[in-house]
Amino acid sequence: MSRNEGYRNQTKEVLMLASVVSMIGQFNMENILILRKMGYEVHVACNFLKGNTCDRKQVQRYEQKLKQMHVVCHQWDCPRKVYAAGKCQKAYLQLNKLMKEHEFLWIHCHSPVGGVLARLAARKWGMRVIYTAHGFHFYKGAPFKNWLLYYPVEKLLSYCTDVLITVNREDYCLACKKMHAKKIVYIPGVGIDTQRFWKSQDTQFRIKYQIPKDALLLLSVGELSRRKNHRVVLEALAALKKYKIYYVICGQGELKTELMCLARKLLVDQRIRMIGFTEQVDEIYKNADIFVFPSCQEGMPAALMEAMSAGLPCVVSDIRGNRELIDEGQGGVRFEVDDIGGLCRALLFLADRQRREAYGAYNRKKIRKYDNCVVMSEMKKIYEEMAGFSICQ
């Protein structure tokens, strides 16, 4: 019997889970706002201490924002790697204790490991589950080990998933064919404020970071990890030494030192600017000429959507998510992952100002259907369906 059957507690509690608070802060504040307006007491469980893609100051700002929204926060030591067995067991026990103490009407979970642990615990306590898959780890062209490790787990746990949300068409088609959630939906990404990033040149940025006014400025936004694949851009810059091209990377991560060493080895370090995590990224979009997104794996990349909203032409790896957003020959150029020659050709192709402006205008128009208002409207429908079920129960 579900704990929600015969529910008597007047406080309507729901739980949102993610492996790290940066996932909550960057992609779920609007979801929480919807739930608060619906009258729910929202609990958030995630790791506030480790693994975040932003710095400690930003984590503290997220914590403060959640408190201002009257959200109940719980430290959850969720690992980001599924094979960290000991840490996974600890996180499961923490979650089990939390669910024992609170009669959540339902939970909304994110991230692969968080989604696994949350659904296992929810099954024990008879709680309904929404799971947002921000890009399955198994996909066309994925390593065999990904299919071997992640696919069976996701398929099995789909049986105890009430709503499975996918954020790109490829995952949606796969889920419809292979998964067994009670309901499978496609929502176009996490939603962005398409008005925030509209270009208006700010010359102070180039002055501050000593970037020549006439240089072709490339921009990447994302954590410094192997998955984001910034290395290939550094190697392309080395192959294009005779051109005045500069490269700005916004993000932090464990590969910062390694990437800077590579830049020095390739003799391009004087043209690289690593500025870490920043919330003022919209000011940087305004100064860039081309957005470069060389990732090896994505679901539906918010950074790429922001760049499109800023009216930037984009050079992207030919992977899931990127393919859905960037129309070849209209909004940008796609290249095969690790194809340095292909990347070089794409950059030179977009060195033409008129072409960049045309591609940027196309992207700005296309990205409107990914606006916050579109995504939040769909999320509200899902939450209302869950609320209706709880009332019936």
C-alpha positions in Angstrom: 0.0 0.0 0.0 1.4 3.5 -0.9 2.1 5.8 1.9 0.1 8.4 0.0 -3.1 6.4 0.3 -5.1 7.7 3.2 -2.7 10.7 3.4 -3.7 13.0 6.3 -0.9 15.5 6.7 -2.1 19.0 5.7 1.4 20.0 4.6 1.8 19.1 0.9 5.5 18.0 0.7 7.4 17.2 -2.5 11.1 16.3 -2.9 13.5 17.4 -5.7 16.8 15.5 -5.9 20.0 16.1 -7.9 23.6 15.0 -7.4 24.8 18.6 -7.0 23.2 22.0 -6.1 24.5 23.5 -9.4 22.0 21.3 -11.2 19.2 22.7 -9.0 20.4 26.3 -9.2 21.1 26.4 -13.0 18.2 24.3 -14.2 15.4 23.9 -11.6 14.7 27.2 -9.9 11.7 27.8 -12.2 10.4 24.3 -11.5 10.6 25.0 -7.7 8.8 28.3 -8.2 5.9 26.5 -10.0 5.7 24.1 -7.1 5.7 26.8 -4.5 2.9 28.7 -6.3 0.9 25.4 -6.3 1.1 25.4 -2.6 3.7 22.7 -2.0 6.4 22.7 0.6 9.4 21.9 -1.5 12.4 19.9 -0.2 15.7 19.8 -2.1 18.3 17.1 -1.5 21.6 17.4 -3.2 25.3 17.8 -2.6 26.0 21.3 -1.5 29.7 20.6 -0.7 31.3 18.7 -3.5 31.2 18.1 -7.3 29.5 21.3 -8.3 30.3 23.0 -11.6 30.4 26.5 -9.9 32.5 28.0 -7.2 31.8 28.0 -3.5 30.4 31.6 -3.6 27.9 30.7 -6.2 26.9 27.6 -4.2 26.2 29.9 -1.2 24.1 32.2 -3.4 22.1 29.2 -4.5 21.6 28.2 -0.9 20.5 31.7 0.0 18.1 31.8 -3.0 16.5 28.5 -1.9 16.0 29.8 1.6 14.4 33.0 0.3 12.0 30.7 -1.6 11.2 28.9 1.7 12.7 25.6 0.4 13.8 23.0 2.9 17.4 22.0 2.0 19.0 18.6 2.8 22.7 17.8 2.4 22.8 14.6 0.3 26.2 13.0 -0.4 25.3 11.7 -3.8 28.3 10.7 -5.9 28.4 11.5 -9.6 29.9 8.1 -10.6 27.7 5.1 -10.6 30.5 2.7 -9.8 31.4 4.4 -6.5 29.6 1.6 -4.6 30.4 2.7 -1.0 29.3 6.3 -1.7 26.2 5.1 -3.4 25.2 3.0 -0.4 25.7 5.9 1.9 23.6 8.2 -0.3 20.9 5.5 -0.5 20.7 5.2 3.3 20.5 9.0 3.7 17.7 9.1 1.2 15.9 6.2 2.9 16.1 8.1 6.2 14.7 11.3 4.6 11.8 9.5 3.1 11.0 7.8 6.4 10.8 11.1 8.1 8.7 12.9 5.5 5.6 11.7 3.7 6.4 13.2 0.3 3.5 13.1 -2.2 6.0 12.5 -5.0 9.6 13.2 -6.0 11.3 14.8 -9.0 14.8 13.5 -9.6 17.7 14.5 -11.9 21.1 13.1 -12.9 21.9 9.4 -13.6 23.1 8.4 -10.2 20.6 10.5 -8.3 17.9 9.1 -10.5 18.8 5.5 -9.8 19.1 6.0 -6.0 15.9 8.1 -5.8 13.8 5.6 -7.7 15.0 2.7 -5.6 14.2 4.5 -2.4 10.9 5.8 -3.8 9.9 2.2 -4.7 10.5 1.1 -1.2 8.2 3.8 0.3 5.6 3.7 -2.4 6.2 7.2 -3.7 5.5 8.4 -7.2 8.4 9.6 -9.3 9.2 12.1 -12.1 12.6 11.5 -13.6 14.2 14.0 -15.9 16.9 12.4 -18.1 19.2 15.2 -19.1 20.8 13.0 -21.8 21.0 9.2 -21.5 24.6 7.9 -21.2 23.7 5.4 -23.9 23.1 6.8 -27.3 24.0 6.4 -31.0 27.8 6.1 -31.1 28.2 5.8 -27.3 31.0 3.4 -26.0 29.8 -0.2 -25.5 30.5 0.0 -21.8 27.9 2.8 -21.5 25.3 0.5 -23.0 26.4 -2.4 -20.8 26.4 -0.4 -17.6 23.7 2.3 -17.9 21.1 0.9 -20.3 20.0 -2.2 -18.3 19.7 -0.1 -15.1 17.6 2.6 -16.8 15.4 0.0 -18.5 14.8 -1.8 -15.2 14.1 1.4 -13.3 11.7 2.7 -15.9 9.2 0.2 -14.6 9.0 2.2 -11.4 9.0 5.7 -13.1 5.7 7.5 -13.3 6.8 10.2 -15.7 10.1 10.0 -17.7 11.0 13.4 -19.1 13.5 13.5 -22.0 15.1 16.7 -23.3 16.0 15.8 -26.8 14.3 14.0 -29.7 16.8 11.1 -29.9 16.3 10.2 -26.3 12.6 10.5 -26.6 12.4 8.1 -29.5 14.7 5.6 -27.7 12.6 5.9 -24.5 9.4 5.3 -26.4 10.8 2.1 -27.9 12.8 0.7 -25.0 11.6 2.1 -21.7 8.5 1.3 -19.6 7.6 4.4 -17.7 3.9 5.0 -17.2 4.3 8.3 -19.2 7.2 9.4 -21.5 7.3 13.0 -22.6 9.6 15.3 -24.6 10.3 18.8 -23.3 12.7 21.0 -25.4 15.5 21.4 -22.9 15.5 23.1 -19.5 14.3 26.5 -20.8 16.2 29.7 -21.1 15.4 33.4 -20.9 15.8 34.2 -24.6 15.7 38.0 -24.0 18.6 38.0 -21.5 21.3 37.1 -24.0 20.5 39.4 -26.9 23.7 40.9 -28.3 24.8 44.5 -27.7 28.5 45.1 -28.0 30.4 45.9 -24.8 34.0 46.9 -25.7 35.1 46.9 -22.0 35.4 43.1 -22.0 38.0 43.0 -24.7 39.9 45.8 -23.0 39.8 44.1 -19.6 41.1 40.8 -21.0 43.6 42.4 -23.5 41.9 41.0 -26.6 42.4 43.0 -29.8 39.3 44.7 -31.1 39.9 43.2 -34.6 40.6 39.6 -33.3 38.1 36.8 -34.1 36.9 35.8 -30.6 35.8 32.3 -29.9 33.8 31.4 -26.8 33.1 28.1 -25.0 31.0 27.8 -21.8 31.1 24.7 -19.7 33.1 22.8 -17.0 36.7 22.0 -17.7 36.2 18.2 -18.2 37.1 15.6 -20.8 33.5 15.4 -21.8 33.5 19.1 -22.8 36.5 18.4 -25.0 38.1 21.9 -24.9 41.4 20.3 -26.0 40.4 20.0 -29.6 39.9 23.8 -29.8 43.4 24.4 -28.5 44.8 22.1 -31.1 42.8 23.9 -33.8 44.2 27.2 -32.7 47.7 25.8 -32.9 46.9 24.8 -36.5 45.6 28.3 -37.3 48.5 30.3 -35.8 48.7 32.8 -38.6 45.2 34.0 -37.9 44.4 36.5 -35.2 42.0 34.2 -33.2 41.5 34.4 -29.4 39.6 31.9 -27.3 37.7 32.5 -24.1 36.5 29.6 -21.8 34.0 30.2 -19.1 33.9 27.4 -16.6 35.9 25.6 -13.9 37.0 22.1 -13.4 39.7 19.6 -12.7 41.3 20.0 -16.1 42.3 23.7 -15.8 46.0 23.0 -15.2 46.2 20.3 -17.8 44.6 22.6 -20.5 46.8 25.5 -19.7 49.9 23.2 -19.9 48.7 22.0 -23.3 48.1 25.6 -24.4 51.7 26.5 -23.5 53.0 23.4 -25.3 51.1 24.3 -28.4 52.3 27.9 -28.1 48.8 29.3 -28.0 48.6 30.3 -24.3 48.8 34.0 -25.1 45.5 33.7 -27.0 43.6 31.8 -24.3 41.6 33.4 -21.6 40.2 31.1 -18.8 38.0 33.2 -16.7 36.3 30.5 -14.5 32.7 30.3 -13.5 30.8 33.6 -13.9 27.1 34.6 -13.7 27.9 37.5 -16.0 28.2 35.2 -19.0 25.7 37.3 -21.0 28.3 40.1 -21.1 30.8 37.7 -22.6 28.3 36.4 -25.2 27.9 40.0 -26.3 31.6 40.2 -27.2 32.1 36.8 -28.9 32.1 36.3 -32.6 31.7 32.5 -32.7 30.4 30.1 -30.1 32.4 26.8 -30.1 30.9 23.7 -28.4 33.1 20.6 -29.0 31.6 18.3 -26.4 31.8 14.5 -26.7 28.4 14.0 -25.1 25.3 16.2 -24.3 21.6 16.0 -23.6 20.3 19.4 -24.6 23.0 21.9 -23.8 21.8 25.0 -22.1 25.0 26.9 -22.9 24.5 26.3 -26.6 20.9 27.5 -26.4 22.1 30.7 -24.6 24.6 31.3 -27.4 21.9 31.0 -30.0 19.7 33.4 -28.0 22.6 35.9 -28.0 22.6 35.7 -31.8 25.9 33.9 -32.2 26.8 31.5 -35.0 27.9 28.2 -33.6 30.5 25.6 -34.4 29.6 22.4 -32.7 30.5 18.7 -32.5 28.1 16.5 -34.4 26.4 14.8 -31.4 22.9 14.4 -30.0 21.5 17.7 -28.7 23.8 19.7 -30.9 22.3 18.2 -34.0 18.8 19.1 -32.8 19.8 22.7 -32.1 22.2 23.7 -34.9 21.0 23.4 -38.5 23.9 22.9 -40.8 24.5 25.7 -43.2 21.9 27.9 -41.5 22.8 28.4 -37.9 26.3 27.0 -37.8 28.7 24.2 -38.8 29.0 20.8 -37.3 32.2 18.7 -37.2 33.0 15.2 -36.0 34.3 14.9 -32.5 38.1 15.3 -32.4 38.2 16.2 -36.1 40.7 19.1 -35.8 40.8 19.7 -39.6 37.0 19.9 -39.7 37.0 22.4 -36.8 39.6 24.5 -38.5 37.6 24.6 -41.7 34.4 25.6 -39.8 36.1 28.4 -38.0 37.6 29.9 -41.2 34.2 29.5 -43.0 32.6 31.6 -40.2 35.4 34.2 -40.3 33.2 36.1 -42.8 31.3 38.7 -40.8 28.2 38.8 -43.0 27.9 35.0 -42.8 28.2 35.2 -39.0 25.5 37.8 -38.8 23.1 35.7 -41.0 23.7 32.5 -39.0 23.3 34.4 -35.7 20.0 35.9 -36.8 18.8 32.4 -37.8 19.7 30.9 -34.4 18.0 33.7 -32.5 14.8 33.1 -34.3 15.0 29.3 -34.0 15.7 29.3 -30.2 12.4 31.0 -29.4 10.6 27.7 -29.1 13.0 26.7 -26.3 12.1 29.7 -24.2 11.4 29.4 -20.5 7.7 30.2 -21.0 7.4 27.2 -23.4 9.2 24.7 -21.1 7.6 25.9 -17.9 4.2 25.6 -19.4 4.9 21.9 -20.1 6.4 21.4 -16.6 3.3 22.9 -15.0 1.1 20.5 -16.8 3.1 17.5 -15.5 3.1 18.8 -12.0 -0.7 19.4 -12.2 -1.2 15.9 -13.3 0.8 14.6 -10.4 -1.1 16.9 -8.0 -4.4 15.6 -9.4 -3.4 12.0 -8.8 -2.3 12.8 -5.2 -5.7 14.5 -4.5 -7.6 11.5 -5.8 -5.5 9.2 -3.6 
